[in-house]
Amino acid sequence: MSTYPLIFDGHNDVLSKLFSSGGLAEADRFVTGLEGAIDLTKSKVGGFGGGFFAIWVPSPMDVDAKMEEMVQPSYDLPLPDQIDAEDALPAAMSQIAILLELERLGALKVVRSVSDIRACKAQGQMAAIFHIEGAEAIDADLHSLDVFHAAGLRSLGPVWSRPNIFGHGVPFRYPSGPDTGPGLTDHGLRLVQRCNALGIMLDLSHLNEKGFWDVARYSEAPLVATHSNAHSICPHARNLTDDQLRAIAESDGMVGLNFAAAFLREDGRMLSDVPLTQVLVHLDHLIGVLGEDRVGLGSDYDGAVVPDEIIDISMLPRLRDAMENHGYGKELVKKLCQENWLRVLEKTWGS
């Protein structure tokens, strides 16, 4: 595996997976082996160097019913109800505790700077960015944001696919554009400003189009979508239009390509029989609009149905081979796998 560049990934949901399957008591299984996409053993096989580890507060929902809807030729899942901060905080704290326990076990290191990430790479240790997906656990006064930042938070998606006090997410809807509701609230604008001041990266994945343009207008940092794809190829509400991609390029930002089947397939169906050639179709388009320095990977592992050929991180060499066989040179493959993320993080964090 040493011939492959390590992959630094824009999004995974393994903390939510551990939380839902037993919580803190399950943390040691990350070391010994999990029935899922990401664990320490698979990382060594596949050359997975780490990435953004998401804290996500689940909504009450029938996941099987949701998946059944998303294999249909068209669908429009209603947005889950808003969750108040006092209800969201316990779930968020439990997942943060799992992340810190994984660090205590030596499975990974919670990183706060690009130099931390490079040190992990040199030492052969998994690097984990403490990321929050959907800011439900953050109060209107932003006091908890400061506390989370002190604990290591370095990346935040203001919304998941439901409304909160900061803004509005896009529904799981196909076919659909991302213009599905109002923009950021006054609380959301203050959140943007405070994240800029603290050096917390803002993640635009899941944010609707009006919210996207609000962040573009008011944020002083590069625009980043950690796990989103090209709407011109797959017209799903979760994907980014070419106008959005051009705005990200103008800000010298970044997009991480999402492996979720419904956002890759042109028919928008959450079915796993997706060839790696379809992943490359999206990569080609993103590179064409954003340039070679502003595209990476944002797998959504342990949070989505992904292509059969790369069902977990042990299979990532297949994707790197596919990139090279497609004609991407070794330098471009290295940029897509890791260096572009480090570039945009350095611009955002300042170190």
C-alpha positions as CSV (number, residue, x, y, z in Angstrom):
1,M,0.0,0.0,0.0
2,S,3.0,2.3,0.3
3,T,2.8,3.2,-3.4
4,Y,-0.6,4.8,-2.9
5,P,-1.1,8.3,-1.4
6,L,-3.0,8.1,1.9
7,I,-6.6,9.3,1.6
8,F,-7.8,12.2,3.8
9,D,-11.5,12.2,3.6
10,G,-14.1,15.0,3.8
11,H,-16.9,13.2,5.7
12,N,-17.7,10.0,7.6
13,D,-20.4,9.0,10.1
14,V,-18.7,6.3,12.1
15,L,-19.3,8.2,15.4
16,S,-23.0,8.2,14.7
17,K,-22.8,4.5,13.9
18,L,-21.0,3.8,17.2
19,F,-23.5,6.0,19.1
20,S,-26.5,4.2,17.7
21,S,-25.1,0.7,18.2
22,G,-24.2,1.1,21.9
23,G,-22.3,4.3,22.5
24,L,-19.1,4.6,24.4
25,A,-18.9,0.9,25.2
26,E,-18.6,0.2,21.5
27,A,-15.5,2.4,21.0
28,D,-13.0,-0.4,21.4
29,R,-14.6,-2.2,18.4
30,F,-13.2,0.6,16.2
31,V,-9.8,-0.8,17.1
32,T,-10.7,-4.5,16.8
33,G,-13.0,-4.3,13.8
34,L,-16.5,-3.0,13.0
35,E,-19.2,-4.3,10.7
36,G,-19.1,-1.1,8.7
37,A,-17.0,1.0,6.4
38,I,-14.4,2.5,8.8
39,D,-12.2,1.0,11.5
40,L,-8.5,1.0,12.3
41,T,-7.8,-2.4,10.7
42,K,-9.5,-1.5,7.4
43,S,-7.6,1.9,7.4
44,K,-4.2,0.1,7.3
45,V,-5.4,-2.1,4.4
46,G,-6.8,0.7,2.4
47,G,-4.4,3.5,3.1
48,F,-7.0,5.7,4.9
49,G,-5.2,8.5,6.7
50,G,-8.2,10.1,8.4
51,G,-10.6,13.0,7.7
52,F,-13.6,14.7,9.1
53,F,-15.4,12.7,11.8
54,A,-19.0,14.0,12.0
55,I,-21.1,14.6,15.1
56,W,-24.7,14.2,13.9
57,V,-27.9,14.3,16.0
58,P,-30.4,11.7,14.5
59,S,-34.0,12.5,13.8
60,P,-36.7,9.9,14.7
61,M,-37.3,8.2,11.3
62,D,-37.9,4.9,9.7
63,V,-34.5,4.4,7.9
64,D,-35.7,1.4,6.0
65,A,-38.7,3.3,4.7
66,K,-36.5,6.2,3.7
67,M,-34.2,3.9,1.8
68,E,-37.2,2.2,0.1
69,E,-38.4,5.7,-1.1
70,M,-34.9,6.6,-2.4
71,V,-34.7,3.7,-4.8
72,Q,-37.8,4.9,-6.7
73,P,-37.4,6.8,-10.0
74,S,-38.5,10.0,-8.1
75,Y,-39.0,10.9,-4.5
76,D,-39.5,13.8,-2.1
77,L,-38.8,12.9,1.5
78,P,-40.3,15.5,4.0
79,L,-37.7,17.4,6.0
80,P,-37.5,16.0,9.6
81,D,-38.8,18.2,12.4
82,Q,-36.6,20.8,14.0
83,I,-34.7,19.6,17.1
84,D,-34.1,22.0,20.0
85,A,-30.6,22.5,21.5
86,E,-31.5,21.0,24.8
87,D,-32.7,17.8,23.1
88,A,-29.7,17.7,20.7
89,L,-27.0,18.3,23.2
90,P,-26.9,14.9,24.9
91,A,-26.6,13.1,21.6
92,A,-23.8,15.4,20.5
93,M,-22.0,15.1,23.8
94,S,-22.2,11.3,23.6
95,Q,-20.6,11.3,20.2
96,I,-17.9,13.7,21.2
97,A,-17.1,11.4,24.1
98,I,-16.7,8.5,21.7
99,L,-14.3,10.6,19.6
100,L,-12.2,11.4,22.6
101,E,-12.3,7.8,23.8
102,L,-11.0,6.7,20.4
103,E,-8.1,9.1,20.9
104,R,-7.5,7.7,24.4
105,L,-7.4,4.2,22.9
106,G,-4.7,5.4,20.4
107,A,-6.9,4.7,17.4
108,L,-6.6,8.3,16.1
109,K,-5.6,11.8,17.1
110,V,-8.0,14.7,17.1
111,V,-6.2,17.3,15.0
112,R,-6.4,21.1,15.4
113,S,-4.0,22.2,12.6
114,V,-2.6,21.1,9.3
115,S,0.8,20.6,11.1
116,D,-1.1,18.1,13.3
117,I,-2.4,16.3,10.2
118,R,1.1,16.1,8.7
119,A,2.5,14.8,11.9
120,C,-0.1,12.1,12.0
121,K,0.8,11.1,8.5
122,A,4.5,10.9,9.3
123,Q,3.8,8.8,12.4
124,G,1.3,6.5,10.7
125,Q,-1.6,7.6,12.9
126,M,-5.2,8.3,11.8
127,A,-6.0,12.0,11.9
128,A,-9.5,13.1,12.9
129,I,-11.1,16.5,12.5
130,F,-13.9,17.1,15.0
131,H,-16.8,18.2,12.8
132,I,-20.4,18.9,13.6
133,E,-23.0,18.2,10.9
134,G,-26.0,20.3,11.7
135,A,-25.7,22.9,14.5
136,E,-28.7,21.8,16.6
137,A,-26.6,21.3,19.7
138,I,-25.4,25.0,19.6
139,D,-27.4,27.6,21.5
140,A,-28.5,30.9,20.1
141,D,-25.9,32.8,22.1
142,L,-23.2,30.5,20.7
143,H,-21.7,29.8,24.1
144,S,-21.5,26.1,23.3
145,L,-19.7,26.9,20.0
146,D,-16.9,28.4,22.0
147,V,-16.8,25.3,24.3
148,F,-16.8,22.9,21.4
149,H,-14.0,24.9,19.8
150,A,-11.9,24.7,23.0
151,A,-12.5,20.9,22.9
152,G,-11.2,20.7,19.3
153,L,-14.1,21.6,16.9
154,R,-12.6,22.8,13.7
155,S,-15.4,22.3,11.1
156,L,-19.1,22.9,11.2
157,G,-22.1,22.3,8.9
158,P,-24.7,24.9,10.0
159,V,-27.5,22.5,9.0
160,W,-28.3,18.9,8.1
161,S,-31.3,18.2,6.0
162,R,-33.8,19.8,8.4
163,P,-34.4,23.3,9.6
164,N,-32.8,24.7,12.8
165,I,-32.4,28.2,14.3
166,F,-29.5,29.0,12.0
167,G,-30.9,28.0,8.5
168,H,-32.6,25.5,6.3
169,G,-31.3,22.2,4.8
170,V,-32.2,20.7,1.5
171,P,-34.6,17.7,1.4
172,F,-33.7,14.3,0.0
173,R,-35.5,15.0,-3.3
174,Y,-35.0,13.8,-6.8
175,P,-35.2,15.5,-9.3
176,S,-34.8,18.9,-7.7
177,G,-32.7,21.9,-7.6
178,P,-31.2,23.1,-4.2
179,D,-33.4,26.3,-4.1
180,T,-35.8,24.8,-1.6
181,G,-36.5,27.5,1.1
182,P,-35.3,30.6,2.8
183,G,-31.7,31.5,3.6
184,L,-29.8,31.9,6.9
185,T,-31.5,33.4,9.9
186,D,-30.0,36.2,11.9
187,H,-28.7,33.6,14.2
188,G,-27.1,31.9,11.2
189,L,-25.4,35.0,10.1
190,R,-23.9,35.4,13.6
191,L,-22.8,31.8,13.5
192,V,-20.9,32.5,10.2
193,Q,-19.2,35.5,11.7
194,R,-18.2,33.6,14.9
195,C,-16.9,30.6,13.0
196,N,-14.8,33.0,10.9
197,A,-13.4,34.6,14.0
198,L,-12.6,31.2,15.6
199,G,-11.2,29.7,12.4
200,I,-13.9,27.0,12.2
201,M,-14.4,25.8,8.7
202,L,-18.0,26.2,7.4
203,D,-19.4,23.2,5.5
204,L,-22.0,24.0,2.9
205,S,-23.1,20.5,2.2
206,H,-26.8,20.1,3.1
207,L,-27.4,23.8,3.1
208,N,-30.1,25.1,0.7
209,E,-29.2,27.5,-2.2
210,K,-30.3,30.7,-0.5
211,G,-28.3,29.7,2.6
212,F,-25.3,28.9,0.4
213,W,-25.4,32.4,-1.2
214,D,-25.7,34.0,2.3
215,V,-22.5,32.2,3.4
216,A,-20.8,33.3,0.1
217,R,-21.9,36.9,0.8
218,Y,-20.9,37.1,4.5
219,S,-18.1,34.6,5.1
220,E,-14.5,35.7,4.9
221,A,-13.2,32.1,4.5
222,P,-13.0,29.8,1.4
223,L,-16.3,28.2,0.5
224,V,-16.2,24.4,1.2
225,A,-18.7,21.6,0.7
226,T,-17.2,18.5,2.3
227,H,-19.5,15.9,0.7
228,S,-21.4,17.0,-2.4
229,N,-21.5,16.2,-6.1
230,A,-22.3,17.8,-9.5
231,H,-26.0,18.7,-10.0
232,S,-25.5,19.0,-13.8
233,I,-24.8,15.2,-13.8
234,C,-27.2,14.1,-11.0
235,P,-30.1,16.6,-10.5
236,H,-30.6,15.9,-6.8
237,A,-31.4,18.6,-4.3
238,R,-28.2,17.7,-2.4
239,N,-25.9,18.4,-5.3
240,L,-24.2,21.7,-6.3
241,T,-25.1,23.7,-9.4
242,D,-22.4,24.9,-11.7
243,D,-23.1,28.5,-10.4
244,Q,-22.4,27.3,-6.9
245,L,-19.2,25.4,-8.0
246,R,-18.0,28.6,-9.8
247,A,-18.5,30.6,-6.5
248,I,-16.5,28.0,-4.6
249,A,-13.7,28.2,-7.2
250,E,-13.7,32.0,-7.0
251,S,-13.3,31.8,-3.2
252,D,-10.4,29.3,-3.6
253,G,-12.5,26.8,-1.7
254,M,-13.1,23.0,-2.0
255,V,-15.6,20.3,-2.8
256,G,-15.3,16.7,-1.5
257,L,-16.9,14.2,-3.8
258,N,-19.7,12.2,-2.0
259,F,-19.8,8.4,-2.6
260,A,-23.5,8.2,-1.8
261,A,-25.1,6.3,-4.7
262,A,-28.1,8.6,-5.0
263,F,-25.9,11.6,-5.5
264,L,-23.7,9.8,-8.1
265,R,-26.2,8.1,-10.3
266,E,-27.8,10.1,-13.0
267,D,-31.2,8.5,-12.1
268,G,-30.8,9.6,-8.4
269,R,-31.6,6.2,-7.0
270,M,-29.9,4.9,-3.8
271,L,-28.7,1.7,-5.4
272,S,-25.2,0.4,-4.9
273,D,-24.5,-1.0,-8.4
274,V,-22.6,2.2,-9.4
275,P,-19.4,1.6,-11.5
276,L,-16.3,3.6,-10.6
277,T,-16.6,5.2,-14.0
278,Q,-19.6,7.2,-12.7
279,V,-17.4,8.4,-9.8
280,L,-14.9,9.6,-12.4
281,V,-17.7,11.4,-14.4
282,H,-18.3,13.6,-11.3
283,L,-14.6,14.1,-10.6
284,D,-14.0,15.2,-14.2
285,H,-16.8,17.7,-14.0
286,L,-15.8,19.1,-10.6
287,I,-12.2,19.4,-11.8
288,G,-13.4,21.1,-15.0
289,V,-15.2,23.8,-13.1
290,L,-13.2,24.1,-9.9
291,G,-9.7,23.2,-11.1
292,E,-7.3,20.5,-10.0
293,D,-6.5,22.2,-6.6
294,R,-10.1,22.4,-5.3
295,V,-11.5,18.9,-5.5
296,G,-11.1,16.0,-3.1
297,L,-13.1,13.1,-1.6
298,G,-15.9,13.3,0.9
299,S,-17.1,9.7,1.1
300,D,-20.1,9.8,3.5
301,Y,-18.9,6.3,4.7
302,D,-21.1,4.8,7.4
303,G,-23.8,7.2,6.5
304,A,-24.9,6.2,3.0
305,V,-25.2,3.4,0.5
306,V,-22.0,3.6,-1.5
307,P,-20.8,1.8,-4.7
308,D,-20.2,-1.9,-4.3
309,E,-16.6,-1.7,-5.5
310,I,-15.6,0.7,-2.7
311,I,-18.0,-0.5,0.1
312,D,-15.5,0.2,2.8
313,I,-12.1,1.9,3.2
314,S,-10.1,-1.3,2.7
315,M,-11.2,-1.1,-1.0
316,L,-10.0,2.5,-1.6
317,P,-7.0,1.3,-3.6
318,R,-9.5,0.4,-6.3
319,L,-10.5,4.0,-6.6
320,R,-6.9,5.2,-6.7
321,D,-6.2,2.7,-9.5
322,A,-9.3,3.8,-11.4
323,M,-8.1,7.5,-11.2
324,E,-4.7,6.6,-12.6
325,N,-6.2,4.3,-15.3
326,H,-8.5,7.2,-16.3
327,G,-5.4,9.3,-17.0
328,Y,-5.0,11.3,-13.8
329,G,-1.3,11.7,-13.2
330,K,0.2,10.8,-9.8
331,E,0.4,14.4,-8.7
332,L,-3.3,15.0,-9.4
333,V,-4.2,11.7,-7.6
334,K,-2.2,12.9,-4.6
335,K,-4.0,16.3,-4.7
336,L,-7.4,14.6,-4.9
337,C,-6.6,12.1,-2.1
338,Q,-5.1,14.5,0.5
339,E,-3.2,17.6,-0.5
340,N,-6.2,19.7,-1.6
341,W,-7.8,19.2,1.8
342,L,-4.7,20.3,3.5
343,R,-4.4,23.4,1.3
344,V,-7.9,24.6,2.0
345,L,-7.7,23.8,5.7
346,E,-4.5,25.8,6.0
347,K,-6.2,28.8,4.3
348,T,-9.2,28.5,6.7
349,W,-7.4,27.6,10.0
350,G,-4.2,29.7,9.4
351,S,-1.9,26.9,10.3
